[in-house]
Amino acid sequence: MRIRLLTGIVLAAFVILLPDAGFAQGTADPSALANQSLRGYTHMFIAYAIAWAVVVGWVISIARRLARVEKALKE
């Protein structure tokens, strides 16, 4: 119990004393962020779209099969 309390106090002290320590990249220059482009991430957007399409198709497939099973049970 004391170890958990001590760990919590130490972590709270780090968060309070070093607020930027939790950020992996630190603070960035706003003008540098404004000049960034997302062109290099096209493949990632395509991959997410494909993943969403697969998940939606899977859910529709499950709904159709469930409807067939419910219909068969009613008969």
PDB file as gemmi writes it, atoms N, CA and C in Angstrom:
CRYST1    1.000    1.000    1.000  90.00  90.00  90.00 P 1                      
ATOM      1  N   MET A   1       0.819  -1.193   0.000  1.00  0.00           N  
ATOM      2  CA  MET A   1       0.000   0.000   0.000  1.00  0.00           C  
ATOM      3  C   MET A   1       0.860   1.253   0.000  1.00  0.00           C  
ATOM      4  N   ARG A   2       1.909   1.231   0.787  1.00  0.00           N  
ATOM      5  CA  ARG A   2       2.801   2.390   0.871  1.00  0.00           C  
ATOM      6  C   ARG A   2       3.571   2.593  -0.423  1.00  0.00           C  
ATOM      7  N   ILE A   3       3.895   1.493  -1.092  1.00  0.00           N  
ATOM      8  CA  ILE A   3       4.638   1.597  -2.335  1.00  0.00           C  
ATOM      9  C   ILE A   3       3.776   2.268  -3.406  1.00  0.00           C  
ATOM     10  N   ARG A   4       2.494   1.906  -3.474  1.00  0.00           N  
ATOM     11  CA  ARG A   4       1.593   2.531  -4.439  1.00  0.00           C  
ATOM     12  C   ARG A   4       1.421   4.018  -4.145  1.00  0.00           C  
ATOM     13  N   LEU A   5       1.288   4.355  -2.884  1.00  0.00           N  
ATOM     14  CA  LEU A   5       1.132   5.752  -2.499  1.00  0.00           C  
ATOM     15  C   LEU A   5       2.392   6.538  -2.857  1.00  0.00           C  
ATOM     16  N   LEU A   6       3.558   5.974  -2.562  1.00  0.00           N  
ATOM     17  CA  LEU A   6       4.827   6.632  -2.880  1.00  0.00           C  
ATOM     18  C   LEU A   6       4.995   6.778  -4.388  1.00  0.00           C  
ATOM     19  N   THR A   7       4.616   5.742  -5.144  1.00  0.00           N  
ATOM     20  CA  THR A   7       4.702   5.810  -6.602  1.00  0.00           C  
ATOM     21  C   THR A   7       3.783   6.901  -7.142  1.00  0.00           C  
ATOM     22  N   GLY A   8       2.579   6.982  -6.622  1.00  0.00           N  
ATOM     23  CA  GLY A   8       1.640   8.020  -7.041  1.00  0.00           C  
ATOM     24  C   GLY A   8       2.156   9.417  -6.745  1.00  0.00           C  
ATOM     25  N   ILE A   9       2.761   9.591  -5.579  1.00  0.00           N  
ATOM     26  CA  ILE A   9       3.314  10.902  -5.212  1.00  0.00           C  
ATOM     27  C   ILE A   9       4.459  11.279  -6.128  1.00  0.00           C  
ATOM     28  N   VAL A  10       5.332  10.334  -6.422  1.00  0.00           N  
ATOM     29  CA  VAL A  10       6.468  10.604  -7.314  1.00  0.00           C  
ATOM     30  C   VAL A  10       5.977  10.951  -8.717  1.00  0.00           C  
ATOM     31  N   LEU A  11       5.010  10.193  -9.241  1.00  0.00           N  
ATOM     32  CA  LEU A  11       4.474  10.491 -10.565  1.00  0.00           C  
ATOM     33  C   LEU A  11       3.781  11.845 -10.597  1.00  0.00           C  
ATOM     34  N   ALA A  12       3.036  12.171  -9.560  1.00  0.00           N  
ATOM     35  CA  ALA A  12       2.377  13.476  -9.494  1.00  0.00           C  
ATOM     36  C   ALA A  12       3.410  14.593  -9.454  1.00  0.00           C  
ATOM     37  N   ALA A  13       4.504  14.389  -8.728  1.00  0.00           N  
ATOM     38  CA  ALA A  13       5.562  15.396  -8.665  1.00  0.00           C  
ATOM     39  C   ALA A  13       6.188  15.602 -10.043  1.00  0.00           C  
ATOM     40  N   PHE A  14       6.408  14.518 -10.781  1.00  0.00           N  
ATOM     41  CA  PHE A  14       6.969  14.640 -12.129  1.00  0.00           C  
ATOM     42  C   PHE A  14       6.029  15.405 -13.050  1.00  0.00           C  
ATOM     43  N   VAL A  15       4.740  15.116 -12.964  1.00  0.00           N  
ATOM     44  CA  VAL A  15       3.766  15.798 -13.826  1.00  0.00           C  
ATOM     45  C   VAL A  15       3.700  17.283 -13.486  1.00  0.00           C  
ATOM     46  N   ILE A  16       3.761  17.604 -12.198  1.00  0.00           N  
ATOM     47  CA  ILE A  16       3.676  18.999 -11.779  1.00  0.00           C  
ATOM     48  C   ILE A  16       4.963  19.753 -12.093  1.00  0.00           C  
ATOM     49  N   LEU A  17       6.107  19.137 -11.812  1.00  0.00           N  
ATOM     50  CA  LEU A  17       7.382  19.829 -11.978  1.00  0.00           C  
ATOM     51  C   LEU A  17       7.896  19.813 -13.415  1.00  0.00           C  
ATOM     52  N   LEU A  18       7.569  18.769 -14.169  1.00  0.00           N  
ATOM     53  CA  LEU A  18       8.058  18.647 -15.542  1.00  0.00           C  
ATOM     54  C   LEU A  18       6.877  18.411 -16.487  1.00  0.00           C  
ATOM     55  N   PRO A  19       6.051  19.409 -16.748  1.00  0.00           N  
ATOM     56  CA  PRO A  19       4.860  19.170 -17.569  1.00  0.00           C  
ATOM     57  C   PRO A  19       5.173  18.781 -19.009  1.00  0.00           C  
ATOM     58  N   ASP A  20       6.309  19.210 -19.544  1.00  0.00           N  
ATOM     59  CA  ASP A  20       6.655  18.865 -20.920  1.00  0.00           C  
ATOM     60  C   ASP A  20       7.306  17.495 -21.033  1.00  0.00           C  
ATOM     61  N   ALA A  21       7.574  16.828 -19.932  1.00  0.00           N  
ATOM     62  CA  ALA A  21       8.240  15.528 -19.982  1.00  0.00           C  
ATOM     63  C   ALA A  21       7.342  14.459 -20.585  1.00  0.00           C  
ATOM     64  N   GLY A  22       6.036  14.637 -20.527  1.00  0.00           N  
ATOM     65  CA  GLY A  22       5.112  13.654 -21.064  1.00  0.00           C  
ATOM     66  C   GLY A  22       4.971  13.718 -22.573  1.00  0.00           C  
ATOM     67  N   PHE A  23       5.432  14.800 -23.187  1.00  0.00           N  
ATOM     68  CA  PHE A  23       5.308  14.942 -24.624  1.00  0.00           C  
ATOM     69  C   PHE A  23       6.542  14.379 -25.305  1.00  0.00           C  
ATOM     70  N   ALA A  24       6.327  13.467 -26.241  1.00  0.00           N  
ATOM     71  CA  ALA A  24       7.449  12.809 -26.906  1.00  0.00           C  
ATOM     72  C   ALA A  24       8.216  13.771 -27.793  1.00  0.00           C  
ATOM     73  N   GLN A  25       7.534  14.744 -28.388  1.00  0.00           N  
ATOM     74  CA  GLN A  25       8.189  15.624 -29.336  1.00  0.00           C  
ATOM     75  C   GLN A  25       8.454  17.012 -28.778  1.00  0.00           C  
ATOM     76  N   GLY A  26       8.049  17.265 -27.561  1.00  0.00           N  
ATOM     77  CA  GLY A  26       8.261  18.583 -26.993  1.00  0.00           C  
ATOM     78  C   GLY A  26       7.345  19.610 -27.644  1.00  0.00           C  
ATOM     79  N   THR A  27       7.661  20.864 -27.455  1.00  0.00           N  
ATOM     80  CA  THR A  27       6.859  21.915 -28.067  1.00  0.00           C  
ATOM     81  C   THR A  27       7.427  22.237 -29.436  1.00  0.00           C  
ATOM     82  N   ALA A  28       6.564  22.431 -30.395  1.00  0.00           N  
ATOM     83  CA  ALA A  28       6.994  22.687 -31.765  1.00  0.00           C  
ATOM     84  C   ALA A  28       6.745  24.145 -32.122  1.00  0.00           C  
ATOM     85  N   ASP A  29       7.471  24.596 -33.099  1.00  0.00           N  
ATOM     86  CA  ASP A  29       7.311  25.945 -33.606  1.00  0.00           C  
ATOM     87  C   ASP A  29       6.025  26.015 -34.425  1.00  0.00           C  
ATOM     88  N   PRO A  30       5.093  26.922 -34.095  1.00  0.00           N  
ATOM     89  CA  PRO A  30       3.816  26.977 -34.832  1.00  0.00           C  
ATOM     90  C   PRO A  30       3.989  27.239 -36.317  1.00  0.00           C  
ATOM     91  N   SER A  31       4.976  28.013 -36.706  1.00  0.00           N  
ATOM     92  CA  SER A  31       5.165  28.283 -38.135  1.00  0.00           C  
ATOM     93  C   SER A  31       5.650  27.031 -38.866  1.00  0.00           C  
ATOM     94  N   ALA A  32       6.411  26.186 -38.182  1.00  0.00           N  
ATOM     95  CA  ALA A  32       6.856  24.939 -38.807  1.00  0.00           C  
ATOM     96  C   ALA A  32       5.676  23.995 -38.999  1.00  0.00           C  
ATOM     97  N   LEU A  33       4.747  23.988 -38.052  1.00  0.00           N  
ATOM     98  CA  LEU A  33       3.572  23.131 -38.182  1.00  0.00           C  
ATOM     99  C   LEU A  33       2.666  23.607 -39.313  1.00  0.00           C  
ATOM    100  N   ALA A  34       2.592  24.911 -39.519  1.00  0.00           N  
ATOM    101  CA  ALA A  34       1.732  25.450 -40.569  1.00  0.00           C  
ATOM    102  C   ALA A  34       2.251  25.108 -41.959  1.00  0.00           C  
ATOM    103  N   ASN A  35       3.546  24.881 -42.084  1.00  0.00           N  
ATOM    104  CA  ASN A  35       4.148  24.602 -43.390  1.00  0.00           C  
ATOM    105  C   ASN A  35       4.168  23.116 -43.730  1.00  0.00           C  
ATOM    106  N   GLN A  36       3.682  22.270 -42.841  1.00  0.00           N  
ATOM    107  CA  GLN A  36       3.705  20.834 -43.096  1.00  0.00           C  
ATOM    108  C   GLN A  36       2.653  20.442 -44.124  1.00  0.00           C  
ATOM    109  N   SER A  37       2.927  19.340 -44.808  1.00  0.00           N  
ATOM    110  CA  SER A  37       2.007  18.811 -45.801  1.00  0.00           C  
ATOM    111  C   SER A  37       1.655  17.379 -45.432  1.00  0.00           C  
ATOM    112  N   LEU A  38       0.466  16.936 -45.818  1.00  0.00           N  
ATOM    113  CA  LEU A  38       0.048  15.566 -45.535  1.00  0.00           C  
ATOM    114  C   LEU A  38       0.199  14.666 -46.752  1.00  0.00           C  
ATOM    115  N   ARG A  39       0.941  15.095 -47.748  1.00  0.00           N  
ATOM    116  CA  ARG A  39       1.094  14.293 -48.959  1.00  0.00           C  
ATOM    117  C   ARG A  39       1.770  12.954 -48.695  1.00  0.00           C  
ATOM    118  N   GLY A  40       2.691  12.909 -47.778  1.00  0.00           N  
ATOM    119  CA  GLY A  40       3.389  11.666 -47.484  1.00  0.00           C  
ATOM    120  C   GLY A  40       2.532  10.642 -46.768  1.00  0.00           C  
ATOM    121  N   TYR A  41       1.362  11.039 -46.331  1.00  0.00           N  
ATOM    122  CA  TYR A  41       0.496  10.152 -45.561  1.00  0.00           C  
ATOM    123  C   TYR A  41      -0.656   9.590 -46.383  1.00  0.00           C  
ATOM    124  N   THR A  42      -0.607   9.728 -47.680  1.00  0.00           N  
ATOM    125  CA  THR A  42      -1.676   9.237 -48.545  1.00  0.00           C  
ATOM    126  C   THR A  42      -1.891   7.741 -48.338  1.00  0.00           C  
ATOM    127  N   HIS A  43      -0.796   6.983 -48.260  1.00  0.00           N  
ATOM    128  CA  HIS A  43      -0.906   5.531 -48.073  1.00  0.00           C  
ATOM    129  C   HIS A  43      -1.598   5.197 -46.751  1.00  0.00           C  
ATOM    130  N   MET A  44      -1.386   6.026 -45.732  1.00  0.00           N  
ATOM    131  CA  MET A  44      -2.018   5.776 -44.443  1.00  0.00           C  
ATOM    132  C   MET A  44      -3.527   6.033 -44.520  1.00  0.00           C  
ATOM    133  N   PHE A  45      -3.921   7.108 -45.212  1.00  0.00           N  
ATOM    134  CA  PHE A  45      -5.341   7.383 -45.384  1.00  0.00           C  
ATOM    135  C   PHE A  45      -6.023   6.265 -46.161  1.00  0.00           C  
ATOM    136  N   ILE A  46      -5.362   5.760 -47.184  1.00  0.00           N  
ATOM    137  CA  ILE A  46      -5.914   4.646 -47.968  1.00  0.00           C  
ATOM    138  C   ILE A  46      -6.056   3.396 -47.102  1.00  0.00           C  
ATOM    139  N   ALA A  47      -5.044   3.129 -46.281  1.00  0.00           N  
ATOM    140  CA  ALA A  47      -5.086   1.953 -45.407  1.00  0.00           C  
ATOM    141  C   ALA A  47      -6.230   2.060 -44.405  1.00  0.00           C  
ATOM    142  N   TYR A  48      -6.435   3.241 -43.832  1.00  0.00           N  
ATOM    143  CA  TYR A  48      -7.545   3.420 -42.894  1.00  0.00           C  
ATOM    144  C   TYR A  48      -8.885   3.257 -43.597  1.00  0.00           C  
ATOM    145  N   ALA A  49      -9.002   3.767 -44.816  1.00  0.00           N  
ATOM    146  CA  ALA A  49     -10.251   3.622 -45.567  1.00  0.00           C  
ATOM    147  C   ALA A  49     -10.544   2.152 -45.847  1.00  0.00           C  
ATOM    148  N   ILE A  50      -9.519   1.400 -46.224  1.00  0.00           N  
ATOM    149  CA  ILE A  50      -9.696  -0.034 -46.477  1.00  0.00           C  
ATOM    150  C   ILE A  50     -10.091  -0.758 -45.185  1.00  0.00           C  
ATOM    151  N   ALA A  51      -9.431  -0.404 -44.087  1.00  0.00           N  
ATOM    152  CA  ALA A  51      -9.753  -1.047 -42.808  1.00  0.00           C  
ATOM    153  C   ALA A  51     -11.193  -0.765 -42.398  1.00  0.00           C  
ATOM    154  N   TRP A  52     -11.645   0.478 -42.558  1.00  0.00           N  
ATOM    155  CA  TRP A  52     -13.027   0.811 -42.226  1.00  0.00           C  
ATOM    156  C   TRP A  52     -13.998   0.077 -43.129  1.00  0.00           C  
ATOM    157  N   ALA A  53     -13.673  -0.034 -44.402  1.00  0.00           N  
ATOM    158  CA  ALA A  53     -14.554  -0.755 -45.335  1.00  0.00           C  
ATOM    159  C   ALA A  53     -14.666  -2.221 -44.937  1.00  0.00           C  
ATOM    160  N   VAL A  54     -13.561  -2.818 -44.523  1.00  0.00           N  
ATOM    161  CA  VAL A  54     -13.582  -4.223 -44.094  1.00  0.00           C  
ATOM    162  C   VAL A  54     -14.440  -4.380 -42.843  1.00  0.00           C  
ATOM    163  N   VAL A  55     -14.281  -3.484 -41.883  1.00  0.00           N  
ATOM    164  CA  VAL A  55     -15.054  -3.577 -40.639  1.00  0.00           C  
ATOM    165  C   VAL A  55     -16.546  -3.390 -40.920  1.00  0.00           C  
ATOM    166  N   VAL A  56     -16.892  -2.413 -41.745  1.00  0.00           N  
ATOM    167  CA  VAL A  56     -18.301  -2.184 -42.070  1.00  0.00           C  
ATOM    168  C   VAL A  56     -18.881  -3.385 -42.818  1.00  0.00           C  
ATOM    169  N   GLY A  57     -18.128  -3.940 -43.752  1.00  0.00           N  
ATOM    170  CA  GLY A  57     -18.580  -5.133 -44.462  1.00  0.00           C  
ATOM    171  C   GLY A  57     -18.776  -6.309 -43.528  1.00  0.00           C  
ATOM    172  N   TRP A  58     -17.888  -6.456 -42.572  1.00  0.00           N  
ATOM    173  CA  TRP A  58     -17.984  -7.543 -41.599  1.00  0.00           C  
ATOM    174  C   TRP A  58     -19.239  -7.381 -40.742  1.00  0.00           C  
ATOM    175  N   VAL A  59     -19.515  -6.162 -40.301  1.00  0.00           N  
ATOM    176  CA  VAL A  59     -20.706  -5.912 -39.478  1.00  0.00           C  
ATOM    177  C   VAL A  59     -21.974  -6.183 -40.286  1.00  0.00           C  
ATOM    178  N   ILE A  60     -22.006  -5.757 -41.541  1.00  0.00           N  
ATOM    179  CA  ILE A  60     -23.167  -6.025 -42.394  1.00  0.00           C  
ATOM    180  C   ILE A  60     -23.348  -7.522 -42.590  1.00  0.00           C  
ATOM    181  N   SER A  61     -22.253  -8.240 -42.783  1.00  0.00           N  
ATOM    182  CA  SER A  61     -22.316  -9.686 -42.955  1.00  0.00           C  
ATOM    183  C   SER A  61     -22.886 -10.365 -41.705  1.00  0.00           C  
ATOM    184  N   ILE A  62     -22.433  -9.945 -40.551  1.00  0.00           N  
ATOM    185  CA  ILE A  62     -22.936 -10.517 -39.301  1.00  0.00           C  
ATOM    186  C   ILE A  62     -24.416 -10.201 -39.130  1.00  0.00           C  
ATOM    187  N   ALA A  63     -24.826  -8.984 -39.462  1.00  0.00           N  
ATOM    188  CA  ALA A  63     -26.242  -8.604 -39.332  1.00  0.00           C  
ATOM    189  C   ALA A  63     -27.113  -9.447 -40.254  1.00  0.00           C  
ATOM    190  N   ARG A  64     -26.654  -9.698 -41.477  1.00  0.00           N  
ATOM    191  CA  ARG A  64     -27.434 -10.527 -42.411  1.00  0.00           C  
ATOM    192  C   ARG A  64     -27.564 -11.962 -41.908  1.00  0.00           C  
ATOM    193  N   ARG A  65     -26.437 -12.512 -41.436  1.00  0.00           N  
ATOM    194  CA  ARG A  65     -26.487 -13.892 -40.938  1.00  0.00           C  
ATOM    195  C   ARG A  65     -27.368 -13.997 -39.702  1.00  0.00           C  
ATOM    196  N   LEU A  66     -27.314 -12.997 -38.829  1.00  0.00           N  
ATOM    197  CA  LEU A  66     -28.152 -13.001 -37.634  1.00  0.00           C  
ATOM    198  C   LEU A  66     -29.623 -12.918 -38.014  1.00  0.00           C  
ATOM    199  N   ALA A  67     -29.932 -12.106 -39.014  1.00  0.00           N  
ATOM    200  CA  ALA A  67     -31.327 -12.005 -39.471  1.00  0.00           C  
ATOM    201  C   ALA A  67     -31.807 -13.342 -40.027  1.00  0.00           C  
ATOM    202  N   ARG A  68     -30.934 -14.047 -40.767  1.00  0.00           N  
ATOM    203  CA  ARG A  68     -31.311 -15.369 -41.300  1.00  0.00           C  
ATOM    204  C   ARG A  68     -31.560 -16.368 -40.175  1.00  0.00           C  
ATOM    205  N   VAL A  69     -30.729 -16.343 -39.165  1.00  0.00           N  
ATOM    206  CA  VAL A  69     -30.886 -17.269 -38.041  1.00  0.00           C  
ATOM    207  C   VAL A  69     -32.179 -16.954 -37.277  1.00  0.00           C  
ATOM    208  N   GLU A  70     -32.460 -15.671 -37.054  1.00  0.00           N  
ATOM    209  CA  GLU A  70     -33.691 -15.290 -36.351  1.00  0.00           C  
ATOM    210  C   GLU A  70     -34.919 -15.712 -37.159  1.00  0.00           C  
ATOM    211  N   LYS A  71     -34.841 -15.538 -38.488  1.00  0.00           N  
ATOM    212  CA  LYS A  71     -35.970 -15.937 -39.341  1.00  0.00           C  
ATOM    213  C   LYS A  71     -36.179 -17.440 -39.285  1.00  0.00           C  
ATOM    214  N   ALA A  72     -35.068 -18.202 -39.294  1.00  0.00           N  
ATOM    215  CA  ALA A  72     -35.174 -19.654 -39.229  1.00  0.00           C  
ATOM    216  C   ALA A  72     -35.736 -20.114 -37.872  1.00  0.00           C  
ATOM    217  N   LEU A  73     -35.401 -19.416 -36.812  1.00  0.00           N  
ATOM    218  CA  LEU A  73     -35.912 -19.786 -35.498  1.00  0.00           C  
ATOM    219  C   LEU A  73     -37.398 -19.464 -35.359  1.00  0.00           C  
ATOM    220  N   LYS A  74     -37.870 -18.455 -36.026  1.00  0.00           N  
ATOM    221  CA  LYS A  74     -39.300 -18.105 -35.963  1.00  0.00           C  
ATOM    222  C   LYS A  74     -40.154 -19.124 -36.708  1.00  0.00           C  
ATOM    223  N   GLU A  75     -39.604 -19.754 -37.724  1.00  0.00           N  
ATOM    224  CA  GLU A  75     -40.365 -20.716 -38.522  1.00  0.00           C  
ATOM    225  C   GLU A  75     -40.486 -22.040 -37.869  1.00  0.00           C  
TER     226      GLU A  75                                                      
END                                                                             
